[in-house]
Amino acid sequence: MPNSHGKFVWYELMTSDQSAAEAFYKEVVGWGSRDSGVPGVSYTLFTVGENPVAGVMTVPEEAKKQGARPGWIGYVAVDDVDRTAGAVREAGGTVYREPDDIPGVGRFAVVADPQGAVFALFKGTSMEPPAPPPGTPGHAGWHELFATELEPALFFYADLFGWTKGDALDMGPMGVYQLFSHNDVPIGGMMRRPPSVPACFWNYYFNVDGIEAAAERVKAAGGQIVSGPMEVPGGSWILQGMDPQGAMFALVAPAKS
């Protein structure tokens, strides 16, 4: 079995209006939804068929006090949450939420890399479900880091998760787009954040069937198109958007229409 350490395994939206965000992403991505069933916790699962693929919750008060705003966070599988959180801190990163248990689910921590991009560490208590075929609608298809400096960012994640350096694509005035892989499979890219982007962050691309139809759904549901639709190397089509609560997200499709 391939090593899951370093694999993105969950995606979570923290938002200011949980019900409105749920309605938006169901319309745009085509997700189903259901309550998590955890007593006393308002947490909605986004689903593809019967399988949960992401979650949405209101930004916790503790996170608000630390400056958290609506946004997506990716959970990366690790062999040991406590040890990896310690490694993040030793490398100059931040631990925003100390390692803690989710009863019956697993152990997690919320951290940030040395340049400030936030993500989560996770070790589950059950076996991971089989990975869907690449490009399956509703599942995450790509992971993108906007960093201040690429080489230090790549070194940090390579040391933490074992990610490996892939091709570097010249994007002209936008600089270099550095691909990275997990278990020899390309899973994302890193680029220097433009001056218009105030902070480093991770952005997540969710698969849809056609990018133009998805763009129309974004606008009809009250979201904004920040960039795109555009074709990228390899023939896929992408767009980057902002939901009505201000969270950035992205979509990727194999076709334009």
N, C-alpha and C positions, 0 to 999 in steps of 0.2 A: 504494500500500500504506500502511495507517495506520502512524503512527510507533509503534514498540514501546517506545521509551524511556518508562519509568514503568509498564510492564505487569508484573504478577506472572506469572512464567513457571515457577516450580518451588516445591515445598514439601518440606521435609526435617525428619524427626523425629530428634532426638538423644535417646537413651534409655539407661537403665541395663541393660536386658535386651532385646537386639535380637530374639531369636527369639520371646519372649513378646509383644513389641509387634507383631511381624509377624502373629502368630496373632490378636491382638485386633482389629486394623484390617481384616484379611481377613474376619473374622466380622461386624464392625459395619458397615463401609462396602461390603463386597462386592468388594474389590480382589483381583486375582490378584497373584502376586509371582514374581520371578526374580532371580538373582544379577546384579550389574552386569557381571561378567566382567572387572573390572579386577584384574590379578594383584597379589596381596599386600594387597588391600583388601577388608574385609568390609563390603559395602554392598549392601543389597537394594533393588530397584526395586519399587514398587507399580504395578500395571498395570490399565488398563481395556481389555479385549480384548488386543491386542498392544502397545498404546501405554503407555509409562511416564508416570505423572502425578505421582509423588512418590517419595521415598527414605527409608530408615531406616538409621541407623548408631548405634554405641555412642558416647556422649559422649567425645571425645578427651581425653587426659590434660591437654593444654595448656589446653583449655577448662574442665576441672574446676578447675584451679588459678586460673582467672579467675572462678570462682563459677558456672559453667554447671550447670544442672540439667536433667532431662528436659523437653523442650519442642519445639514446632514452630517452624520459621523459614521465612519466605517469601523467595524470591529475586526481585528486581525487575530487569528488563532495563534496561540503560543503554547509552548510546552509547560511553562511555569509563569503564571501571572505575576507573582510577587518578585521573582528573580528578574523578569523582564522589565517590570516597573522600576526596579532598582537600577537596571542598566540604562534606562532612559534618563533617570536623574543623574547618574554618574557621567553620562555623555553630554550633560548640559541642558537636557530637556526638563519638562515640568510634569509633576504628577498632580492633576487637579482633583481626582477622586482616587483615594487610596484603595488598594485591592479589597474587594468585598464579594460576598456570595449572593447570588440570586437563587433562592431555594428551589431545588429541583431542576435548575437550568445550567448553572455553572458559576465561574468566578471571573470577575472583570475589574478593570481599572481604566480611568480616563486620563490620558496623558497628552503631551504636546512635544513635538520635536524641538531641537534647539532654536529653530527659526520661528517657532510659534504655531505651526500647523497641528491641529488637534485630531486625535484618533483614539481608539480604544483597544485594549488588550482583552483577550477572552480565551478561556479554556472551559469547554462544555463538559457536562456529566454524561452525555450520551453520544453515540456514533453520529457522525455527520451523514446527511442524506447523500445519495449519489449526485454527482455534478450533472446538470442538464447539458445538452449539446450547446456548443458556442452559438450565441446569437438568439437563444430562446427568448421570445418576448416576455417582458416582465422581470427578467433577471438582470443583474448588473453585468455590463459588458466591458467596462473599462474604468480605470482609476487614474486620476490626474492630479498631480501636485503642483501648485503654484508656489515656487520657492524664491528666496532672495538670491541664494547662490546654489548652483546645481551640484558641484562636486562635493561640498560638505554634506548636502542632503543625501546624495547617493551613498556616500560612505556611511552615514548614520544608519540608513535603512538596510544597507547590505550587512553591516555588522550586527544589527538587531535581529533581522529576519532571514538573512541569507539571500536576499534578492540579488540578482546579477545584472550587470550592465549590458544593455542591448545596443541596437543601432542608435546613432545620433543623427537626427534629421535637421537639415538647415532650413529654417523658416524665414530667411531673409531678415527684414527689420525686427522680427519678433525673436530672433536668436535661435538657439538650439533647442530641439525637442528631444529629450533623452528617454529612450525606452528602457524599461526594466522588466525582468522576468522572475517568476517563481517556479521552481522545478522545471526550468528550461522553457516555460510557456510565457510569452509576453502577456502581461496583465495590466500595464499602465505606462504612463509617461510623466516626465517632469519637465517643467519649463520655468524660466525666470518670470516672476510676476511683473506685469507692466506697471508703470507709475500710477495708472488709474486704479490699481487694486491696492488697497491700503494695508493688507496683511496677508501672510502666507496661509494657504488653506488647501484642503483636499476637496476635489469635486468628483462626483460619481455619475457615470453614464448608465442609464437604464435602456435596455433593448426595446425597440418598437418595430413595427413592420415597415412603415414608410415615414420619412422625415417631414415631408410637406404636410401630410394629413395631421401628424402629431403637432406641428407648429400651429396649425389652425385650432387644434384643441386647446393648446396652451393659451392662445389669445382669447378664445371663446370662454374659457374658464376663469379669466381674470389675471392670468400670468403675463410676464413680459419675456420677449425674445431678446437676449443680451447679445448673442452672436450667432450667425448662421441663418438658415441652413447652409451648409457647405460640404463639399466632398473632400475627403481626406485620403492620403495614400493608402492603397489597398482597396479602394472603391466604396468604402462605407460613407454614409452621410451623417452629419452630426448637427446639433444645435446646443447652445448653452442658454439657460433661462433662469428666471427668478419667479418663485411662486408668490401668491398674493400676500403672504406674511413676510416676504423678504429673504427666503432661503434660496440659495443657488442650487441648481441641479443641471443635469445634462441628459440628452437623449442621443442614441445611436441607432441607425437603421441600415439594412443592406441595400435599400432602394431609396430613390428620391421621392417618388409619389406614394 
